Amino acid sequence: MAAQLQQHDWRTILEAGGALGSFNSRDWIRSVEVPSSVVITARDRVVRVKRQMRLFEALPRAEAFRVEAYPEGPDRLRVEFLVTSGYYLYRSRLNFTTPQAGVTFGPPQMRAGEIKEDEFFGKQEVYHESFTVTLPVSRPPGGDLVLPLVVGLQGCADAGLCYPPEKRRMNVNLP
């Protein structure tokens, strides 16, 4: 390692170390809506290899958080969130929209979650277990409707990996 250090400019190394030590993403991390990745480095002295492996082995978010929606009559949806053990969803990051003209949703109804002190977001209500949301639907009168539903969500693994916010799209056949 000493031979490697001799090949580099000390000022550059100290400058990079200072930048890493003062890095803080809390102000902007919520706005990131792109896929993330985990890089495993065998000689990292800050994040040990075992922890890096746990992060790497975390489930893809589509498997960690499954979302299914069903009609409950012509004016109500039931949205089921199936949360895999070892993961959780943020209540504040759940949202429901539709591009369907003339259709709006009332306030979502769901059970209370548990309070968690989050490293990045502060005190948050989260769901470690599966739960159901009832969503009132206001729509023009008429017959059956294939309703496009967009569900926004964000969650994390207890091991420390947080997924970026995402949108799930599905269609629900309302009678």
Biotite code that builds the C-alpha atoms (Angstrom):
import biotite.structure as struc

atoms = struc.array([
    struc.Atom([0.000, 0.000, 0.000], chain_id="A", res_id=1, res_name="MET", atom_name="CA", element="C"),
    struc.Atom([2.873, 2.384, 0.777], chain_id="A", res_id=2, res_name="ALA", atom_name="CA", element="C"),
    struc.Atom([4.199, 1.927, -2.771], chain_id="A", res_id=3, res_name="ALA", atom_name="CA", element="C"),
    struc.Atom([0.791, 2.869, -4.169], chain_id="A", res_id=4, res_name="GLN", atom_name="CA", element="C"),
    struc.Atom([0.611, 6.010, -2.038], chain_id="A", res_id=5, res_name="LEU", atom_name="CA", element="C"),
    struc.Atom([4.050, 7.118, -3.247], chain_id="A", res_id=6, res_name="GLN", atom_name="CA", element="C"),
    struc.Atom([2.761, 7.074, -6.828], chain_id="A", res_id=7, res_name="GLN", atom_name="CA", element="C"),
    struc.Atom([0.139, 9.747, -6.084], chain_id="A", res_id=8, res_name="HIS", atom_name="CA", element="C"),
    struc.Atom([0.173, 13.449, -5.234], chain_id="A", res_id=9, res_name="ASP", atom_name="CA", element="C"),
    struc.Atom([-0.480, 13.850, -1.469], chain_id="A", res_id=10, res_name="TRP", atom_name="CA", element="C"),
    struc.Atom([-2.400, 17.098, -1.985], chain_id="A", res_id=11, res_name="ARG", atom_name="CA", element="C"),
    struc.Atom([-4.852, 15.316, -4.275], chain_id="A", res_id=12, res_name="THR", atom_name="CA", element="C"),
    struc.Atom([-5.283, 12.451, -1.797], chain_id="A", res_id=13, res_name="ILE", atom_name="CA", element="C"),
    struc.Atom([-5.904, 14.839, 1.121], chain_id="A", res_id=14, res_name="LEU", atom_name="CA", element="C"),
    struc.Atom([-8.320, 16.914, -0.956], chain_id="A", res_id=15, res_name="GLU", atom_name="CA", element="C"),
    struc.Atom([-10.283, 13.807, -1.961], chain_id="A", res_id=16, res_name="ALA", atom_name="CA", element="C"),
    struc.Atom([-10.332, 12.578, 1.648], chain_id="A", res_id=17, res_name="GLY", atom_name="CA", element="C"),
    struc.Atom([-11.610, 15.952, 2.846], chain_id="A", res_id=18, res_name="GLY", atom_name="CA", element="C"),
    struc.Atom([-14.356, 15.960, 0.213], chain_id="A", res_id=19, res_name="ALA", atom_name="CA", element="C"),
    struc.Atom([-15.439, 12.442, 1.180], chain_id="A", res_id=20, res_name="LEU", atom_name="CA", element="C"),
    struc.Atom([-15.422, 13.315, 4.865], chain_id="A", res_id=21, res_name="GLY", atom_name="CA", element="C"),
    struc.Atom([-17.669, 16.340, 4.408], chain_id="A", res_id=22, res_name="SER", atom_name="CA", element="C"),
    struc.Atom([-20.054, 14.794, 1.860], chain_id="A", res_id=23, res_name="PHE", atom_name="CA", element="C"),
    struc.Atom([-23.720, 15.176, 2.819], chain_id="A", res_id=24, res_name="ASN", atom_name="CA", element="C"),
    struc.Atom([-26.607, 14.188, 0.544], chain_id="A", res_id=25, res_name="SER", atom_name="CA", element="C"),
    struc.Atom([-29.471, 14.872, 2.975], chain_id="A", res_id=26, res_name="ARG", atom_name="CA", element="C"),
    struc.Atom([-30.548, 18.064, 1.203], chain_id="A", res_id=27, res_name="ASP", atom_name="CA", element="C"),
    struc.Atom([-30.995, 16.514, -2.241], chain_id="A", res_id=28, res_name="TRP", atom_name="CA", element="C"),
    struc.Atom([-31.230, 12.710, -1.900], chain_id="A", res_id=29, res_name="ILE", atom_name="CA", element="C"),
    struc.Atom([-35.077, 12.740, -1.881], chain_id="A", res_id=30, res_name="ARG", atom_name="CA", element="C"),
    struc.Atom([-35.111, 14.167, -5.400], chain_id="A", res_id=31, res_name="SER", atom_name="CA", element="C"),
    struc.Atom([-33.110, 11.271, -6.882], chain_id="A", res_id=32, res_name="VAL", atom_name="CA", element="C"),
    struc.Atom([-35.399, 9.087, -8.985], chain_id="A", res_id=33, res_name="GLU", atom_name="CA", element="C"),
    struc.Atom([-32.910, 6.919, -10.849], chain_id="A", res_id=34, res_name="VAL", atom_name="CA", element="C"),
    struc.Atom([-31.743, 3.356, -10.254], chain_id="A", res_id=35, res_name="PRO", atom_name="CA", element="C"),
    struc.Atom([-28.931, 2.938, -7.751], chain_id="A", res_id=36, res_name="SER", atom_name="CA", element="C"),
    struc.Atom([-26.200, 0.348, -7.525], chain_id="A", res_id=37, res_name="SER", atom_name="CA", element="C"),
    struc.Atom([-23.828, -1.166, -4.986], chain_id="A", res_id=38, res_name="VAL", atom_name="CA", element="C"),
    struc.Atom([-20.088, -1.435, -5.651], chain_id="A", res_id=39, res_name="VAL", atom_name="CA", element="C"),
    struc.Atom([-18.178, -3.927, -3.525], chain_id="A", res_id=40, res_name="ILE", atom_name="CA", element="C"),
    struc.Atom([-14.536, -3.154, -2.847], chain_id="A", res_id=41, res_name="THR", atom_name="CA", element="C"),
    struc.Atom([-12.508, -5.819, -1.068], chain_id="A", res_id=42, res_name="ALA", atom_name="CA", element="C"),
    struc.Atom([-10.196, -3.372, 0.736], chain_id="A", res_id=43, res_name="ARG", atom_name="CA", element="C"),
    struc.Atom([-12.712, -0.759, 1.899], chain_id="A", res_id=44, res_name="ASP", atom_name="CA", element="C"),
    struc.Atom([-11.920, 0.124, 5.521], chain_id="A", res_id=45, res_name="ARG", atom_name="CA", element="C"),
    struc.Atom([-15.069, 2.211, 6.063], chain_id="A", res_id=46, res_name="VAL", atom_name="CA", element="C"),
    struc.Atom([-17.783, -0.198, 4.873], chain_id="A", res_id=47, res_name="VAL", atom_name="CA", element="C"),
    struc.Atom([-16.685, -3.744, 5.598], chain_id="A", res_id=48, res_name="ARG", atom_name="CA", element="C"),
    struc.Atom([-17.063, -6.407, 2.902], chain_id="A", res_id=49, res_name="VAL", atom_name="CA", element="C"),
    struc.Atom([-19.742, -8.352, 4.841], chain_id="A", res_id=50, res_name="LYS", atom_name="CA", element="C"),
    struc.Atom([-21.947, -5.252, 5.021], chain_id="A", res_id=51, res_name="ARG", atom_name="CA", element="C"),
    struc.Atom([-21.329, -4.534, 1.354], chain_id="A", res_id=52, res_name="GLN", atom_name="CA", element="C"),
    struc.Atom([-22.397, -8.096, 0.529], chain_id="A", res_id=53, res_name="MET", atom_name="CA", element="C"),
    struc.Atom([-25.615, -7.727, 2.566], chain_id="A", res_id=54, res_name="ARG", atom_name="CA", element="C"),
    struc.Atom([-26.421, -4.589, 0.603], chain_id="A", res_id=55, res_name="LEU", atom_name="CA", element="C"),
    struc.Atom([-25.603, -6.281, -2.688], chain_id="A", res_id=56, res_name="PHE", atom_name="CA", element="C"),
    struc.Atom([-27.766, -9.286, -1.874], chain_id="A", res_id=57, res_name="GLU", atom_name="CA", element="C"),
    struc.Atom([-30.790, -7.162, -1.036], chain_id="A", res_id=58, res_name="ALA", atom_name="CA", element="C"),
    struc.Atom([-33.836, -8.078, -3.087], chain_id="A", res_id=59, res_name="LEU", atom_name="CA", element="C"),
    struc.Atom([-34.728, -6.106, -6.179], chain_id="A", res_id=60, res_name="PRO", atom_name="CA", element="C"),
    struc.Atom([-37.400, -3.620, -5.115], chain_id="A", res_id=61, res_name="ARG", atom_name="CA", element="C"),
    struc.Atom([-40.052, -5.271, -7.302], chain_id="A", res_id=62, res_name="ALA", atom_name="CA", element="C"),
    struc.Atom([-39.673, -8.385, -5.131], chain_id="A", res_id=63, res_name="GLU", atom_name="CA", element="C"),
    struc.Atom([-39.207, -6.551, -1.815], chain_id="A", res_id=64, res_name="ALA", atom_name="CA", element="C"),
    struc.Atom([-42.401, -4.506, -2.311], chain_id="A", res_id=65, res_name="PHE", atom_name="CA", element="C"),
    struc.Atom([-45.237, -6.001, -4.333], chain_id="A", res_id=66, res_name="ARG", atom_name="CA", element="C"),
    struc.Atom([-48.285, -3.891, -5.115], chain_id="A", res_id=67, res_name="VAL", atom_name="CA", element="C"),
    struc.Atom([-51.659, -5.260, -6.237], chain_id="A", res_id=68, res_name="GLU", atom_name="CA", element="C"),
    struc.Atom([-54.885, -3.321, -6.827], chain_id="A", res_id=69, res_name="ALA", atom_name="CA", element="C"),
    struc.Atom([-58.487, -4.594, -6.928], chain_id="A", res_id=70, res_name="TYR", atom_name="CA", element="C"),
    struc.Atom([-61.892, -2.961, -7.385], chain_id="A", res_id=71, res_name="PRO", atom_name="CA", element="C"),
    struc.Atom([-64.226, -2.799, -4.387], chain_id="A", res_id=72, res_name="GLU", atom_name="CA", element="C"),
    struc.Atom([-67.275, -1.642, -6.305], chain_id="A", res_id=73, res_name="GLY", atom_name="CA", element="C"),
    struc.Atom([-67.542, 1.189, -8.831], chain_id="A", res_id=74, res_name="PRO", atom_name="CA", element="C"),
    struc.Atom([-66.206, 3.885, -6.488], chain_id="A", res_id=75, res_name="ASP", atom_name="CA", element="C"),
    struc.Atom([-63.455, 2.307, -4.403], chain_id="A", res_id=76, res_name="ARG", atom_name="CA", element="C"),
    struc.Atom([-60.107, 0.538, -4.867], chain_id="A", res_id=77, res_name="LEU", atom_name="CA", element="C"),
    struc.Atom([-58.235, -1.800, -2.547], chain_id="A", res_id=78, res_name="ARG", atom_name="CA", element="C"),
    struc.Atom([-54.458, -1.498, -2.943], chain_id="A", res_id=79, res_name="VAL", atom_name="CA", element="C"),
    struc.Atom([-52.433, -4.218, -1.228], chain_id="A", res_id=80, res_name="GLU", atom_name="CA", element="C"),
    struc.Atom([-48.785, -3.678, -0.371], chain_id="A", res_id=81, res_name="PHE", atom_name="CA", element="C"),
    struc.Atom([-46.933, -6.949, 0.223], chain_id="A", res_id=82, res_name="LEU", atom_name="CA", element="C"),
    struc.Atom([-43.767, -6.097, 2.158], chain_id="A", res_id=83, res_name="VAL", atom_name="CA", element="C"),
    struc.Atom([-41.065, -8.781, 2.372], chain_id="A", res_id=84, res_name="THR", atom_name="CA", element="C"),
    struc.Atom([-39.589, -9.474, 5.817], chain_id="A", res_id=85, res_name="SER", atom_name="CA", element="C"),
    struc.Atom([-36.525, -7.304, 6.444], chain_id="A", res_id=86, res_name="GLY", atom_name="CA", element="C"),
    struc.Atom([-37.865, -4.366, 4.396], chain_id="A", res_id=87, res_name="TYR", atom_name="CA", element="C"),
    struc.Atom([-40.140, -1.400, 5.030], chain_id="A", res_id=88, res_name="TYR", atom_name="CA", element="C"),
    struc.Atom([-42.100, 1.277, 3.144], chain_id="A", res_id=89, res_name="LEU", atom_name="CA", element="C"),
    struc.Atom([-42.424, 4.961, 4.069], chain_id="A", res_id=90, res_name="TYR", atom_name="CA", element="C"),
    struc.Atom([-46.026, 6.132, 4.510], chain_id="A", res_id=91, res_name="ARG", atom_name="CA", element="C"),
    struc.Atom([-45.119, 9.697, 3.493], chain_id="A", res_id=92, res_name="SER", atom_name="CA", element="C"),
    struc.Atom([-43.768, 8.442, 0.157], chain_id="A", res_id=93, res_name="ARG", atom_name="CA", element="C"),
    struc.Atom([-47.007, 6.647, -0.816], chain_id="A", res_id=94, res_name="LEU", atom_name="CA", element="C"),
    struc.Atom([-49.140, 8.436, -3.387], chain_id="A", res_id=95, res_name="ASN", atom_name="CA", element="C"),
    struc.Atom([-51.882, 7.518, -5.844], chain_id="A", res_id=96, res_name="PHE", atom_name="CA", element="C"),
    struc.Atom([-52.645, 9.189, -9.169], chain_id="A", res_id=97, res_name="THR", atom_name="CA", element="C"),
    struc.Atom([-54.356, 8.435, -12.463], chain_id="A", res_id=98, res_name="THR", atom_name="CA", element="C"),
    struc.Atom([-54.000, 10.006, -15.896], chain_id="A", res_id=99, res_name="PRO", atom_name="CA", element="C"),
    struc.Atom([-57.700, 9.221, -16.519], chain_id="A", res_id=100, res_name="GLN", atom_name="CA", element="C"),
    struc.Atom([-59.612, 12.446, -17.234], chain_id="A", res_id=101, res_name="ALA", atom_name="CA", element="C"),
    struc.Atom([-62.514, 13.132, -14.875], chain_id="A", res_id=102, res_name="GLY", atom_name="CA", element="C"),
    struc.Atom([-61.325, 10.669, -12.202], chain_id="A", res_id=103, res_name="VAL", atom_name="CA", element="C"),
    struc.Atom([-59.986, 11.747, -8.810], chain_id="A", res_id=104, res_name="THR", atom_name="CA", element="C"),
    struc.Atom([-59.072, 9.895, -5.632], chain_id="A", res_id=105, res_name="PHE", atom_name="CA", element="C"),
    struc.Atom([-60.192, 10.719, -2.112], chain_id="A", res_id=106, res_name="GLY", atom_name="CA", element="C"),
    struc.Atom([-57.843, 10.500, 0.873], chain_id="A", res_id=107, res_name="PRO", atom_name="CA", element="C"),
    struc.Atom([-56.277, 7.035, 1.188], chain_id="A", res_id=108, res_name="PRO", atom_name="CA", element="C"),
    struc.Atom([-57.393, 5.047, 4.246], chain_id="A", res_id=109, res_name="GLN", atom_name="CA", element="C"),
    struc.Atom([-54.887, 2.727, 5.940], chain_id="A", res_id=110, res_name="MET", atom_name="CA", element="C"),
    struc.Atom([-53.874, 1.504, 9.350], chain_id="A", res_id=111, res_name="ARG", atom_name="CA", element="C"),
    struc.Atom([-51.212, 3.356, 11.302], chain_id="A", res_id=112, res_name="ALA", atom_name="CA", element="C"),
    struc.Atom([-47.639, 2.257, 10.754], chain_id="A", res_id=113, res_name="GLY", atom_name="CA", element="C"),
    struc.Atom([-44.785, 2.220, 13.246], chain_id="A", res_id=114, res_name="GLU", atom_name="CA", element="C"),
    struc.Atom([-42.643, 5.258, 14.014], chain_id="A", res_id=115, res_name="ILE", atom_name="CA", element="C"),
    struc.Atom([-38.989, 5.013, 13.006], chain_id="A", res_id=116, res_name="LYS", atom_name="CA", element="C"),
    struc.Atom([-36.194, 7.551, 13.486], chain_id="A", res_id=117, res_name="GLU", atom_name="CA", element="C"),
    struc.Atom([-34.703, 7.607, 9.992], chain_id="A", res_id=118, res_name="ASP", atom_name="CA", element="C"),
    struc.Atom([-31.087, 8.604, 9.380], chain_id="A", res_id=119, res_name="GLU", atom_name="CA", element="C"),
    struc.Atom([-32.002, 10.689, 6.315], chain_id="A", res_id=120, res_name="PHE", atom_name="CA", element="C"),
    struc.Atom([-35.668, 11.682, 6.738], chain_id="A", res_id=121, res_name="PHE", atom_name="CA", element="C"),
    struc.Atom([-36.004, 12.071, 10.537], chain_id="A", res_id=122, res_name="GLY", atom_name="CA", element="C"),
    struc.Atom([-39.079, 10.687, 12.339], chain_id="A", res_id=123, res_name="LYS", atom_name="CA", element="C"),
    struc.Atom([-41.099, 8.638, 9.835], chain_id="A", res_id=124, res_name="GLN", atom_name="CA", element="C"),
    struc.Atom([-44.122, 6.358, 9.837], chain_id="A", res_id=125, res_name="GLU", atom_name="CA", element="C"),
    struc.Atom([-43.164, 3.060, 8.163], chain_id="A", res_id=126, res_name="VAL", atom_name="CA", element="C"),
    struc.Atom([-44.658, -0.351, 7.367], chain_id="A", res_id=127, res_name="TYR", atom_name="CA", element="C"),
    struc.Atom([-42.539, -3.445, 8.032], chain_id="A", res_id=128, res_name="HIS", atom_name="CA", element="C"),
    struc.Atom([-45.446, -5.766, 7.242], chain_id="A", res_id=129, res_name="GLU", atom_name="CA", element="C"),
    struc.Atom([-47.973, -6.064, 4.454], chain_id="A", res_id=130, res_name="SER", atom_name="CA", element="C"),
    struc.Atom([-50.917, -3.643, 4.595], chain_id="A", res_id=131, res_name="PHE", atom_name="CA", element="C"),
    struc.Atom([-53.968, -2.538, 2.627], chain_id="A", res_id=132, res_name="THR", atom_name="CA", element="C"),
    struc.Atom([-55.032, 0.918, 1.456], chain_id="A", res_id=133, res_name="VAL", atom_name="CA", element="C"),
    struc.Atom([-58.645, 1.740, 0.597], chain_id="A", res_id=134, res_name="THR", atom_name="CA", element="C"),
    struc.Atom([-58.865, 4.451, -2.030], chain_id="A", res_id=135, res_name="LEU", atom_name="CA", element="C"),
    struc.Atom([-62.173, 6.260, -2.724], chain_id="A", res_id=136, res_name="PRO", atom_name="CA", element="C"),
    struc.Atom([-62.714, 6.960, -6.445], chain_id="A", res_id=137, res_name="VAL", atom_name="CA", element="C"),
    struc.Atom([-64.756, 9.839, -7.825], chain_id="A", res_id=138, res_name="SER", atom_name="CA", element="C"),
    struc.Atom([-65.677, 9.247, -11.464], chain_id="A", res_id=139, res_name="ARG", atom_name="CA", element="C"),
    struc.Atom([-68.265, 10.236, -14.034], chain_id="A", res_id=140, res_name="PRO", atom_name="CA", element="C"),
    struc.Atom([-71.364, 8.004, -14.137], chain_id="A", res_id=141, res_name="PRO", atom_name="CA", element="C"),
    struc.Atom([-71.342, 5.270, -16.716], chain_id="A", res_id=142, res_name="GLY", atom_name="CA", element="C"),
    struc.Atom([-70.425, 1.670, -17.266], chain_id="A", res_id=143, res_name="GLY", atom_name="CA", element="C"),
    struc.Atom([-67.271, -0.308, -16.682], chain_id="A", res_id=144, res_name="ASP", atom_name="CA", element="C"),
    struc.Atom([-63.993, 1.591, -16.622], chain_id="A", res_id=145, res_name="LEU", atom_name="CA", element="C"),
    struc.Atom([-60.443, 0.360, -17.111], chain_id="A", res_id=146, res_name="VAL", atom_name="CA", element="C"),
    struc.Atom([-58.709, 2.730, -14.709], chain_id="A", res_id=147, res_name="LEU", atom_name="CA", element="C"),
    struc.Atom([-54.963, 3.341, -15.068], chain_id="A", res_id=148, res_name="PRO", atom_name="CA", element="C"),
    struc.Atom([-53.494, 3.602, -11.564], chain_id="A", res_id=149, res_name="LEU", atom_name="CA", element="C"),
    struc.Atom([-50.062, 5.014, -10.712], chain_id="A", res_id=150, res_name="VAL", atom_name="CA", element="C"),
    struc.Atom([-48.756, 4.141, -7.249], chain_id="A", res_id=151, res_name="VAL", atom_name="CA", element="C"),
    struc.Atom([-45.752, 6.057, -5.914], chain_id="A", res_id=152, res_name="GLY", atom_name="CA", element="C"),
    struc.Atom([-43.662, 4.449, -3.180], chain_id="A", res_id=153, res_name="LEU", atom_name="CA", element="C"),
    struc.Atom([-40.259, 4.309, -1.539], chain_id="A", res_id=154, res_name="GLN", atom_name="CA", element="C"),
    struc.Atom([-38.782, 1.803, 0.872], chain_id="A", res_id=155, res_name="GLY", atom_name="CA", element="C"),
    struc.Atom([-35.620, 0.431, 2.405], chain_id="A", res_id=156, res_name="CYS", atom_name="CA", element="C"),
    struc.Atom([-34.029, -2.789, 3.600], chain_id="A", res_id=157, res_name="ALA", atom_name="CA", element="C"),
    struc.Atom([-33.300, -3.097, 7.321], chain_id="A", res_id=158, res_name="ASP", atom_name="CA", element="C"),
    struc.Atom([-29.719, -3.950, 6.231], chain_id="A", res_id=159, res_name="ALA", atom_name="CA", element="C"),
    struc.Atom([-29.269, -0.309, 5.210], chain_id="A", res_id=160, res_name="GLY", atom_name="CA", element="C"),
    struc.Atom([-30.048, -0.120, 1.488], chain_id="A", res_id=161, res_name="LEU", atom_name="CA", element="C"),
    struc.Atom([-32.726, 2.413, 0.507], chain_id="A", res_id=162, res_name="CYS", atom_name="CA", element="C"),
    struc.Atom([-34.331, 2.330, -2.901], chain_id="A", res_id=163, res_name="TYR", atom_name="CA", element="C"),
    struc.Atom([-35.026, 5.529, -4.833], chain_id="A", res_id=164, res_name="PRO", atom_name="CA", element="C"),
    struc.Atom([-38.664, 6.660, -5.136], chain_id="A", res_id=165, res_name="PRO", atom_name="CA", element="C"),
    struc.Atom([-40.524, 4.803, -7.858], chain_id="A", res_id=166, res_name="GLU", atom_name="CA", element="C"),
    struc.Atom([-43.864, 4.628, -9.630], chain_id="A", res_id=167, res_name="LYS", atom_name="CA", element="C"),
    struc.Atom([-45.763, 1.402, -10.299], chain_id="A", res_id=168, res_name="ARG", atom_name="CA", element="C"),
    struc.Atom([-48.341, 1.428, -13.083], chain_id="A", res_id=169, res_name="ARG", atom_name="CA", element="C"),
    struc.Atom([-51.298, -0.934, -13.366], chain_id="A", res_id=170, res_name="MET", atom_name="CA", element="C"),
    struc.Atom([-54.867, -1.071, -14.660], chain_id="A", res_id=171, res_name="ASN", atom_name="CA", element="C"),
    struc.Atom([-57.907, -1.818, -12.519], chain_id="A", res_id=172, res_name="VAL", atom_name="CA", element="C"),
    struc.Atom([-61.287, -2.793, -14.036], chain_id="A", res_id=173, res_name="ASN", atom_name="CA", element="C"),
    struc.Atom([-63.994, -0.867, -12.173], chain_id="A", res_id=174, res_name="LEU", atom_name="CA", element="C"),
    struc.Atom([-67.605, -2.087, -12.647], chain_id="A", res_id=175, res_name="PRO", atom_name="CA", element="C"),
])
